[in-house]
Amino acid sequence: MGPEVNAFEEEFASWLAVDAAVATNSGTSALIAALRAVGVRPGDEVIVPALTFVATANAVLNCGARPVLVDVLPDSWNLDPLAAAEAIGKNTRAIIAVHLFGLAAPMNELIALAQQANVALVEDACEAVGSTYDCQALGGLSDVGVFGFYPNKLLTTGEGGMVVSRDTNVVETARAICNQGYGSSGQLLESAMPGHSFRMNEFGAALGRAQLDSIESRLVERDRLATKYIDALGSVNGLTMPVTDTASRRGWFTFPMLLSPEIDRDKVMVAMKDRGIETADYFPALHDLPDYGNFCIQRSVLDIAKDVGQRLLCVPLWEGIDDGTIDTIVAELGKAITS
């Protein structure tokens, strides 16, 4: 690895207060490496929230394991610990806690569950750079955490990701997996074979480093903008605002909300597009995707994930947007809902 990659890993690990980090070429690559580093092998099962980006399940499948889909909580849309406990079986190797849209999953309950079941806990923090849980940075609360640096994220390297852990053995194994099986010593690690070419490039690392100094101020600005959205849209009929947690910081990756069931989401999105405003529905529940019902295991009903996936709508949020633009988005969304 070059000097920029090495420096980015060290600075990111220091910022998160973890022992070490491994820069990768994508968040998906980071998740594959993390899962394998904690022992996920072909034939294993991994608990996955049914409402998440498809990459979470794809990473499990790429390890030769099977995702076991579990329903989410109705308020946070994150993994339901009670449902996860019921889904654990004799082949369960890990639980993936996705911090959806930057909001922390219920980590205290999930940590206790993973310890009780003697399985690994993996944090998918690809949407949660800068988010915290009880004043602790997400990504460093479990056996291993991963981040994604796609262009729509708070911190971007064009494409990229990061594996972080307080366990140096996990980090060393992940590093070797990302480097064709070669560890820091230059020797092949049997536990990392077969290896991959998941390395981050120097340019991406330099781009990431340049953003670390300003990330705290940008988190504050995004929080201010999200609060403005909540204040302006909270009284609009037909909209449910995202939850906030005073004990944690939410690194707003976008601004998500739920439409009432009677509102035609597709119609609203077309109307907003006609007004020159981009919106996104992001993703349906995994079991509603073509063929994923066959790839994944479903042992219980996934009604909440399905419902949220059908009603989810996101509007633009980034630190460069001005208050006047938000006022326009709010006004036009109100018209689109009632028209």
Summary of the structure (lengths in Angstrom):
residues: 339
radius of gyration: 19.7
end to end distance: 55.3
largest distance: 64.5
contacts: 1214
relative contact order: 0.16
helix: 42%
strand: 18%
